[in-house]
Amino acid sequence: MTATYTKAEWELLRVWMTRIEQSILTTAPNIYNSLKPIEWPPLPAPDPHVCMPAKPRTGRPRKVALPKEVASPSPVVETV
């Protein structure tokens, strides 16, 4: 099959690599189920992971920009 392997060796390598790939993918059932052929039965898989919202901070409160008070306009004095 190749310059390095005979046809029989090449088939053995393909079988071994298939087994290795399947054993790796069975540790991640969601990925396995999305990549497997239709004929293979799906693995039971947990729901996909959803990130939780950030917890509120404890300790010192955050600095927030306070709204600027709208000062009453000072009288404009024109000098001529």
Backbone hydrogen bonds in HBPLUS format (Angstrom, degrees):
<---DONOR---> <-ACCEPTOR-->    atom                        ^
c    i                          cat <-CA-CA->   ^        H-A-AA   ^      H-
h    n   atom  resd res      DA  || num        DHA   H-A  angle D-A-AA Bond
n    s   type  num  typ     dist DA aas  dist angle  dist       angle   num
A0002-THR N   A0005-TYR O   3.30 MM   3  5.33 167.9  2.32 151.5 152.1     1
A0010-TRP N   A0006-THR O   2.87 MM   4  6.03 159.2  1.92 152.3 158.5     2
A0011-GLU N   A0007-LYS O   3.09 MM   4  6.33 154.7  2.15 145.8 151.5     3
A0012-LEU N   A0008-ALA O   3.08 MM   4  6.38 158.5  2.12 146.9 152.7     4
A0013-LEU N   A0009-GLU O   2.89 MM   4  6.19 161.0  1.93 153.6 158.7     5
A0014-ARG N   A0010-TRP O   2.99 MM   4  6.25 155.8  2.05 147.1 153.5     6
A0015-VAL N   A0011-GLU O   2.97 MM   4  6.23 158.0  2.02 150.6 156.2     7
A0016-TRP N   A0012-LEU O   2.89 MM   4  6.14 166.6  1.91 156.1 159.7     8
A0017-MET N   A0013-LEU O   2.85 MM   4  6.02 163.3  1.88 151.6 156.3     9
A0018-THR N   A0014-ARG O   2.94 MM   4  6.07 151.1  2.02 143.0 150.9    10
A0019-ARG N   A0015-VAL O   3.01 MM   4  6.29 159.1  2.06 150.7 155.8    11
A0020-ILE N   A0016-TRP O   2.92 MM   4  6.19 159.4  1.96 151.3 157.3    12
A0021-GLU N   A0017-MET O   2.88 MM   4  6.04 164.9  1.90 148.9 153.1    13
A0022-GLN N   A0018-THR O   2.95 MM   4  6.13 161.1  1.98 149.4 154.7    14
A0023-SER N   A0019-ARG O   2.93 MM   4  6.14 157.0  1.99 148.4 154.6    15
A0024-ILE N   A0020-ILE O   2.99 MM   4  6.22 152.7  2.06 149.7 157.1    16
A0025-LEU N   A0021-GLU O   2.90 MM   4  6.10 164.4  1.92 151.4 156.0    17
A0026-THR N   A0022-GLN O   2.95 MM   4  6.05 140.4  2.11 144.2 153.7    18
A0027-THR N   A0024-ILE O   3.18 MM   3  5.72 155.3  2.25 110.5 117.7    19
A0028-ALA N   A0025-LEU O   3.01 MM   3  5.33 155.3  2.07 108.9 116.7    20
A0031-ILE N   A0028-ALA O   3.09 MM   3  5.62 123.0  2.43 113.5 126.2    21
A0032-TYR N   A0028-ALA O   3.01 MM   4  6.23 165.0  2.03 155.5 160.4    22
A0033-ASN N   A0029-PRO O   2.87 MM   4  5.95 166.2  1.89 150.2 153.2    23
A0034-SER N   A0030-ASN O   3.23 MM   4  6.38 141.4  2.39 132.9 142.5    24
A0034-SER N   A0031-ILE O   3.11 MM   3  5.14 123.3  2.45  94.9 109.5    25
A0035-LEU N   A0031-ILE O   3.05 MM   4  6.26 136.1  2.25 147.6 159.2    26
A0035-LEU N   A0032-TYR O   3.17 MM   3  5.28 133.6  2.40  98.6 110.9    27
A0036-LYS N   A0032-TYR O   2.89 MM   4  5.79 137.7  2.07 155.9 165.0    28
A0040-TRP N   A0037-PRO O   3.23 MM   3  5.72 146.1  2.35 111.0 119.1    29
